[in-house]
Amino acid sequence: MRLSYNSIFLKIYCLIFAKKVGQDQYGNIYYKKKNLTPKNNFRERRFVLYNGMVEASKVPQEWNAWIHHMTEEIPKIEPKKQSWIKDHSPNLTGTPFKYDYKDKKDPKKIKNIYDIWSPDEK
């Protein structure tokens, strides 16, 4: 099965068996299901449906704490954002948009990145 089929079935499953708890600023929707089994340490199941690309780093810290049962209170819809907090940028490792270390203008910089440092060098 492809990911699109799995996401369709998960959305249907959520509509039937789970209760929507909230949504974050990125459009991710959070659900809970009271499924008290030993598989989940007799706790309710909590999960997220991602908006767009499935990227675990798109889950804000408040919702991440709630999903992992670190807190029982459901985060507010619009948390107070400090002025020094930057907007989310996805993890691009393994994609064509990954960060490239190579500087084509200066070959010395390429060599210095991959050299092993020893304490005797200055």
N, CA, C and O atoms as a DFTB+ gen file, in Angstrom:
488 C
 N C O
     1  1       0.831      -1.191       0.000
     2  2       0.000       0.000       0.000
     3  2       0.870       1.246       0.000
     4  3       1.925       1.295       0.633
     5  1       0.415       2.216      -0.703
     6  2       1.136       3.477      -0.716
     7  2       0.714       4.325       0.462
     8  3      -0.284       4.037       1.123
     9  1       1.465       5.355       0.718
    10  2       1.189       6.252       1.841
    11  2      -0.169       6.929       1.700
    12  3      -0.848       7.159       2.700
    13  1      -0.575       7.251       0.475
    14  2      -1.850       7.939       0.287
    15  2      -3.016       7.053       0.724
    16  3      -3.965       7.545       1.334
    17  1      -2.959       5.748       0.420
    18  2      -4.012       4.841       0.855
    19  2      -4.030       4.728       2.379
    20  3      -5.093       4.723       2.999
    21  1      -2.853       4.637       2.965
    22  2      -2.775       4.548       4.424
    23  2      -3.344       5.794       5.083
    24  3      -4.037       5.693       6.096
    25  1      -3.066       6.961       4.531
    26  2      -3.578       8.183       5.133
    27  2      -5.094       8.274       4.988
    28  3      -5.764       8.798       5.878
    29  1      -5.645       7.776       3.888
    30  2      -7.101       7.773       3.707
    31  2      -7.750       6.860       4.746
    32  3      -8.736       7.240       5.377
    33  1      -7.204       5.668       4.924
    34  2      -7.757       4.739       5.908
    35  2      -7.623       5.276       7.324
    36  3      -8.512       5.071       8.151
    37  1      -6.524       5.959       7.612
    38  2      -6.342       6.534       8.947
    39  2      -7.355       7.641       9.207
    40  3      -7.865       7.761      10.321
    41  1      -7.653       8.448       8.198
    42  2      -8.657       9.502       8.359
    43  2     -10.036       8.909       8.612
    44  3     -10.784       9.417       9.448
    45  1     -10.380       7.844       7.900
    46  2     -11.659       7.168       8.134
    47  2     -11.693       6.579       9.540
    48  3     -12.701       6.687      10.238
    49  1     -10.596       5.958       9.954
    50  2     -10.487       5.384      11.304
    51  2     -10.686       6.471      12.359
    52  3     -11.376       6.253      13.354
    53  1     -10.086       7.630      12.143
    54  2     -10.204       8.737      13.100
    55  2     -11.643       9.229      13.202
    56  3     -12.120       9.536      14.295
    57  1     -12.335       9.305      12.070
    58  2     -13.723       9.757      12.089
    59  2     -14.624       8.804      12.865
    60  3     -15.562       9.242      13.530
    61  1     -14.346       7.509      12.785
    62  2     -15.216       6.513      13.417
    63  2     -14.844       6.273      14.873
    64  3     -15.720       6.275      15.739
    65  1     -13.560       6.065      15.159
    66  2     -13.152       5.568      16.466
    67  2     -12.494       6.586      17.391
    68  3     -12.429       6.353      18.598
    69  1     -12.009       7.692      16.869
    70  2     -11.234       8.625      17.694
    71  2     -11.991       9.939      17.869
    72  3     -12.949      10.229      17.153
    73  1     -11.535      10.717      18.836
    74  2     -12.123      12.021      19.125
    75  2     -11.081      13.096      18.821
    76  3      -9.940      13.026      19.278
    77  1     -11.505      14.094      18.036
    78  2     -10.598      15.199      17.713
    79  2     -10.411      16.058      18.955
    80  3     -11.377      16.441      19.616
    81  1      -9.147      16.355      19.262
    82  2      -8.815      17.116      20.462
    83  2      -8.459      18.554      20.120
    84  3      -8.844      19.477      20.838
    85  1      -7.732      18.750      19.037
    86  2      -7.318      20.100      18.692
    87  2      -6.516      20.151      17.413
    88  3      -6.296      19.143      16.742
    89  1      -6.086      21.359      17.098
    90  2      -5.301      21.614      15.899
    91  2      -4.250      22.667      16.224
    92  3      -4.509      23.599      16.985
    93  1      -3.061      22.512      15.642
    94  2      -2.005      23.487      15.911
    95  2      -1.905      24.505      14.790
    96  3      -2.685      24.468      13.838
    97  1      -0.937      25.420      14.901
    98  2      -0.791      26.500      13.934
    99  2      -0.324      26.016      12.567
   100  3      -0.429      26.763      11.595
   101  1       0.186      24.796      12.459
   102  2       0.621      24.243      11.180
   103  2      -0.475      23.454      10.487
   104  3      -0.272      22.969       9.374
   105  1      -1.622      23.314      11.113
   106  2      -2.733      22.581      10.522
   107  2      -2.758      21.108      10.876
   108  3      -3.616      20.380      10.378
   109  1      -1.843      20.640      11.724
   110  2      -1.862      19.254      12.182
   111  2      -3.053      19.049      13.112
   112  3      -3.353      19.911      13.938
   113  1      -3.733      17.911      12.980
   114  2      -4.913      17.624      13.791
   115  2      -4.560      16.510      14.771
   116  3      -3.963      15.502      14.393
   117  1      -4.938      16.704      16.038
   118  2      -4.592      15.769      17.104
   119  2      -5.838      15.033      17.575
   120  3      -6.912      15.617      17.719
   121  1      -5.665      13.734      17.810
   122  2      -6.758      12.863      18.210
   123  2      -6.384      12.081      19.452
   124  3      -5.210      11.924      19.789
   125  1      -7.423      11.591      20.128
   126  2      -7.197      10.666      21.230
   127  2      -8.237       9.565      21.138
   128  3      -9.338       9.763      20.626
   129  1      -7.863       8.410      21.643
   130  2      -8.748       7.256      21.654
   131  2      -8.543       6.544      22.977
   132  3      -7.422       6.181      23.334
   133  1      -9.621       6.348      23.692
   134  2      -9.498       5.637      24.961
   135  2      -9.401       4.152      24.661
   136  3     -10.410       3.473      24.467
   137  1      -8.195       3.671      24.627
   138  2      -7.919       2.273      24.332
   139  2      -6.989       1.762      25.420
   140  3      -5.769       1.776      25.256
   141  1      -7.555       1.317      26.515
   142  2      -6.757       0.919      27.664
   143  2      -6.302      -0.524      27.497
   144  3      -7.008      -1.454      27.887
   145  1      -5.140      -0.703      26.927
   146  2      -4.568      -2.030      26.734
   147  2      -3.147      -2.042      27.297
   148  3      -2.528      -0.992      27.465
   149  1      -2.644      -3.230      27.585
   150  2      -1.250      -3.301      28.064
   151  2      -0.249      -2.802      27.021
   152  3       0.859      -2.389      27.364
   153  1      -0.644      -2.843      25.756
   154  2       0.246      -2.383      24.686
   155  2       0.593      -0.898      24.858
   156  3       1.682      -0.464      24.485
   157  1      -0.326      -0.136      25.418
   158  2      -0.116       1.302      25.607
   159  2      -0.034       1.661      27.090
   160  3      -0.354       2.789      27.466
   161  1       0.384       0.734      27.926
   162  2       0.514       0.940      29.378
   163  2      -0.781       1.426      30.012
   164  3      -0.763       2.235      30.939
   165  1      -1.905       0.928      29.505
   166  2      -3.238       1.252      30.017
   167  2      -3.518       2.754      29.989
   168  3      -4.163       3.287      30.892
   169  1      -3.035       3.427      28.960
   170  2      -3.295       4.856      28.770
   171  2      -4.047       5.040      27.453
   172  3      -4.054       4.157      26.595
   173  1      -4.685       6.214      27.311
   174  2      -5.378       6.493      26.057
   175  2      -4.359       6.683      24.941
   176  3      -3.250       7.165      25.170
   177  1      -4.753       6.293      23.723
   178  2      -3.876       6.476      22.574
   179  2      -4.024       7.903      22.068
   180  3      -5.136       8.418      21.959
   181  1      -2.908       8.533      21.763
   182  2      -2.881       9.892      21.233
   183  2      -2.059       9.888      19.956
   184  3      -0.977       9.302      19.904
   185  1      -2.578      10.544      18.929
   186  2      -1.844      10.572      17.675
   187  2      -2.185      11.823      16.884
   188  3      -3.097      12.571      17.236
   189  1      -1.433      12.037      15.802
   190  2      -1.536      13.259      15.008
   191  2      -1.684      12.887      13.538
   192  3      -1.070      11.931      13.064
   193  1      -2.507      13.653      12.821
   194  2      -2.573      13.595      11.367
   195  2      -1.908      14.861      10.850
   196  3      -2.365      15.970      11.126
   197  1      -0.833      14.688      10.101
   198  2      -0.059      15.830       9.626
   199  2      -0.761      16.534       8.482
   200  3      -1.427      15.899       7.665
   201  1      -0.611      17.823       8.427
   202  2      -1.108      18.618       7.326
   203  2       0.003      18.695       6.286
   204  3       1.050      19.292       6.537
   205  1      -0.218      18.099       5.130
   206  2       0.802      18.109       4.084
   207  2       1.820      17.010       4.309
   208  3       1.467      15.880       4.645
   209  1       3.092      17.351       4.122
   210  2       4.173      16.381       4.230
   211  2       4.282      15.852       5.664
   212  3       4.192      16.611       6.629
   213  1       4.476      14.541       5.781
   214  2       4.634      13.926       7.092
   215  2       6.030      14.261       7.602
   216  3       7.024      13.731       7.106
   217  1       6.098      15.134       8.584
   218  2       7.362      15.619       9.124
   219  2       7.207      15.743      10.626
   220  3       6.503      16.631      11.109
   221  1       7.860      14.858      11.368
   222  2       7.700      14.828      12.817
   223  2       8.184      16.104      13.492
   224  3       7.737      16.424      14.593
   225  1       9.074      16.825      12.863
   226  2       9.555      18.063      13.484
   227  2       8.533      19.199      13.370
   228  3       8.766      20.285      13.900
   229  1       7.400      18.965      12.687
   230  2       6.360      19.984      12.584
   231  2       5.446      19.996      13.809
   232  3       4.568      20.853      13.909
   233  1       5.635      19.075      14.727
   234  2       4.812      19.037      15.934
   235  2       5.401      20.007      16.957
   236  3       6.547      19.834      17.371
   237  1       4.637      21.032      17.375
   238  2       5.151      21.975      18.379
   239  2       5.401      21.288      19.718
   240  3       4.832      20.234      20.005
   241  1       6.261      21.899      20.533
   242  2       6.669      21.264      21.783
   243  2       5.505      21.035      22.732
   244  3       5.515      20.051      23.472
   245  1       4.504      21.905      22.740
   246  2       3.360      21.717      23.632
   247  2       2.585      20.461      23.259
   248  3       2.197      19.676      24.124
   249  1       2.364      20.278      21.943
   250  2       1.633      19.102      21.485
   251  2       2.485      17.840      21.615
   252  3       1.952      16.764      21.885
   253  1       3.775      17.956      21.430
   254  2       4.656      16.803      21.589
   255  2       4.609      16.289      23.024
   256  3       4.596      15.079      23.248
   257  1       4.583      17.185      23.983
   258  2       4.483      16.781      25.387
   259  2       3.142      16.101      25.651
   260  3       3.078      15.136      26.413
   261  1       2.078      16.590      25.034
   262  2       0.760      15.990      25.231
   263  2       0.695      14.603      24.598
   264  3       0.149      13.679      25.200
   265  1       1.242      14.444      23.394
   266  2       1.211      13.144      22.713
   267  2       1.971      12.096      23.517
   268  3       1.546      10.942      23.575
   269  1       3.073      12.470      24.131
   270  2       3.908      11.523      24.870
   271  2       3.518      11.410      26.340
   272  3       4.299      10.907      27.148
   273  1       2.317      11.873      26.700
   274  2       1.763      11.746      28.052
   275  2       2.622      12.424      29.115
   276  3       2.633      11.989      30.267
   277  1       3.328      13.466      28.752
   278  2       4.102      14.219      29.738
   279  2       3.212      15.229      30.447
   280  3       3.504      15.646      31.568
   281  1       2.124      15.621      29.789
   282  2       1.155      16.521      30.388
   283  2      -0.244      16.026      30.017
   284  3      -0.441      15.444      28.950
   285  1      -1.194      16.257      30.891
   286  2      -2.558      15.820      30.631
   287  2      -3.419      16.925      30.032
   288  3      -4.426      16.642      29.382
   289  1      -3.030      18.188      30.247
   290  2      -3.851      19.275      29.730
   291  2      -3.586      19.484      28.242
   292  3      -2.445      19.435      27.783
   293  1      -4.652      19.714      27.513
   294  2      -4.566      19.909      26.073
   295  2      -4.053      21.323      25.818
   296  3      -4.559      22.275      26.412
   297  1      -3.050      21.477      24.938
   298  2      -2.497      22.811      24.676
   299  2      -3.536      23.750      24.082
   300  3      -4.492      23.316      23.438
   301  1      -3.336      25.027      24.306
   302  2      -4.227      26.042      23.754
   303  2      -4.080      26.073      22.240
   304  3      -3.054      25.674      21.688
   305  1      -5.117      26.550      21.591
   306  2      -5.101      26.610      20.129
   307  2      -3.989      27.534      19.638
   308  3      -3.229      27.153      18.748
   309  1      -3.879      28.715      20.187
   310  2      -2.838      29.665      19.809
   311  2      -1.941      29.925      21.014
   312  3      -2.238      30.810      21.816
   313  1      -0.856      29.179      21.158
   314  2       0.031      29.436      22.286
   315  2       0.739      30.777      22.130
   316  3       0.958      31.257      21.018
   317  1       1.088      31.362      23.253
   318  2       1.816      32.629      23.227
   319  2       3.218      32.371      22.693
   320  3       3.972      31.578      23.256
   321  1       3.552      33.038      21.621
   322  2       4.849      32.834      20.985
   323  2       5.784      33.959      21.386
   324  3       5.461      35.136      21.231
   325  1       6.934      33.590      21.896
   326  2       7.937      34.577      22.265
   327  2       8.520      35.221      21.005
   328  3       8.511      34.612      19.936
   329  1       9.019      36.435      21.127
   330  2       9.532      37.165      19.962
   331  2      10.816      36.538      19.415
   332  3      11.137      36.733      18.242
   333  1      11.556      35.792      20.234
   334  2      12.820      35.230      19.794
   335  2      12.665      33.859      19.142
   336  3      13.644      33.314      18.632
   337  1      11.450      33.282      19.146
   338  2      11.235      31.964      18.554
   339  2      11.050      32.118      17.046
   340  3      10.233      32.921      16.593
   341  1      11.815      31.344      16.270
   342  2      11.729      31.391      14.816
   343  2      10.594      30.485      14.332
   344  3      10.154      29.582      15.043
   345  1      10.132      30.747      13.108
   346  2       9.143      29.876      12.494
   347  2       9.790      28.544      12.138
   348  3      11.009      28.450      11.987
   349  1       8.961      27.521      12.007
   350  2       9.452      26.174      11.720
   351  2      10.038      26.082      10.319
   352  3       9.489      26.632       9.364
   353  1      11.157      25.382      10.210
   354  2      11.689      25.003       8.906
   355  2      11.908      23.493       8.958
   356  3      12.510      22.992       9.908
   357  1      11.430      22.764       7.954
   358  2      11.487      21.304       8.010
   359  2      12.907      20.764       7.918
   360  3      13.825      21.448       7.467
   361  1      13.062      19.525       8.356
   362  2      14.335      18.831       8.252
   363  2      14.511      18.391       6.805
   364  3      13.729      17.576       6.315
   365  1      15.505      18.904       6.119
   366  2      15.689      18.630       4.695
   367  2      16.750      17.570       4.422
   368  3      17.175      17.416       3.277
   369  1      17.185      16.843       5.433
   370  2      18.187      15.806       5.254
   371  2      17.642      14.735       4.317
   372  3      16.511      14.278       4.482
   373  1      18.437      14.339       3.346
   374  2      18.039      13.294       2.417
   375  2      17.170      13.788       1.278
   376  3      16.660      12.975       0.507
   377  1      16.986      15.071       1.146
   378  2      16.194      15.626       0.055
   379  2      17.112      16.398      -0.886
   380  3      18.255      16.687      -0.533
   381  1      16.632      16.728      -2.060
   382  2      17.471      17.543      -2.967
   383  2      17.767      18.940      -2.423
   384  3      18.665      19.618      -2.923
   385  1      17.024      19.378      -1.407
   386  2      17.209      20.723      -0.844
   387  2      18.094      20.717       0.400
   388  3      18.119      21.703       1.137
   389  1      18.820      19.629       0.648
   390  2      19.659      19.537       1.851
   391  2      20.730      20.616       1.851
   392  3      21.062      21.184       0.810
   393  1      21.263      20.888       3.031
   394  2      22.321      21.878       3.165
   395  2      23.594      21.335       2.529
   396  3      23.992      20.203       2.806
   397  1      24.226      22.123       1.689
   398  2      25.420      21.682       0.977
   399  2      26.634      22.409       1.537
   400  3      26.666      23.639       1.581
   401  1      27.627      21.648       1.963
   402  2      28.835      22.224       2.554
   403  2      29.800      22.767       1.515
   404  3      30.669      23.577       1.839
   405  1      29.663      22.345       0.310
   406  2      30.659      22.677      -0.699
   407  2      30.591      24.151      -1.088
   408  3      29.525      24.698      -1.370
   409  1      31.740      24.756      -1.094
   410  2      31.865      26.122      -1.586
   411  2      32.704      26.037      -2.845
   412  3      33.917      25.842      -2.768
   413  1      32.086      26.178      -3.986
   414  2      32.767      25.941      -5.258
   415  2      33.805      27.010      -5.581
   416  3      34.669      26.794      -6.430
   417  1      33.731      28.154      -4.917
   418  2      34.664      29.233      -5.219
   419  2      36.023      29.015      -4.553
   420  3      37.051      29.385      -5.120
   421  1      36.041      28.426      -3.371
   422  2      37.279      28.274      -2.618
   423  2      37.507      26.801      -2.269
   424  3      36.899      26.308      -1.319
   425  1      38.364      26.082      -3.005
   426  2      38.588      24.657      -2.727
   427  2      39.246      24.398      -1.371
   428  3      39.170      23.279      -0.864
   429  1      39.902      25.419      -0.762
   430  2      40.520      25.220       0.557
   431  2      39.452      24.980       1.620
   432  3      39.670      24.218       2.563
   433  1      38.297      25.629       1.469
   434  2      37.217      25.442       2.439
   435  2      36.700      24.009       2.415
   436  3      36.370      23.453       3.462
   437  1      36.626      23.406       1.227
   438  2      36.173      22.017       1.113
   439  2      37.157      21.103       1.823
   440  3      36.748      20.206       2.559
   441  1      38.433      21.319       1.613
   442  2      39.459      20.481       2.237
   443  2      39.399      20.609       3.757
   444  3      39.520      19.607       4.462
   445  1      39.214      21.823       4.272
   446  2      39.207      22.037       5.718
   447  2      38.003      21.400       6.405
   448  3      38.093      21.031       7.575
   449  1      36.905      21.266       5.719
   450  2      35.719      20.654       6.325
   451  2      35.976      19.188       6.651
   452  3      35.544      18.695       7.693
   453  1      36.678      18.493       5.761
   454  2      36.824      17.058       5.909
   455  2      38.130      16.628       6.555
   456  3      38.363      15.429       6.708
   457  1      38.993      17.566       6.939
   458  2      40.235      17.206       7.612
   459  2      39.975      16.834       9.064
   460  3      39.073      17.381       9.699
   461  1      40.753      15.920       9.578
   462  2      40.648      15.539      10.990
   463  2      41.532      16.468      11.794
   464  3      42.689      16.700      11.441
   465  1      40.993      16.992      12.864
   466  2      41.715      17.913      13.710
   467  2      42.484      17.127      14.758
   468  3      41.962      16.169      15.328
   469  1      43.692      17.519      15.007
   470  2      44.451      16.922      16.113
   471  2      44.868      18.062      17.054
   472  3      45.053      19.189      16.595
   473  1      45.018      17.798      18.347
   474  2      45.323      18.839      19.303
   475  2      46.678      19.515      19.089
   476  3      46.887      20.636      19.551
   477  1      47.594      18.845      18.397
   478  2      48.927      19.401      18.170
   479  2      48.937      20.493      17.104
   480  3      49.857      21.310      17.051
   481  1      47.909      20.504      16.256
   482  2      47.847      21.503      15.193
   483  2      47.468      22.864      15.751
   484  3      46.780      22.961      16.768
   485  1      47.917      23.900      15.087
   486  2      47.557      25.257      15.487
   487  2      46.869      25.963      14.379
   488  3      46.488      27.123      14.529
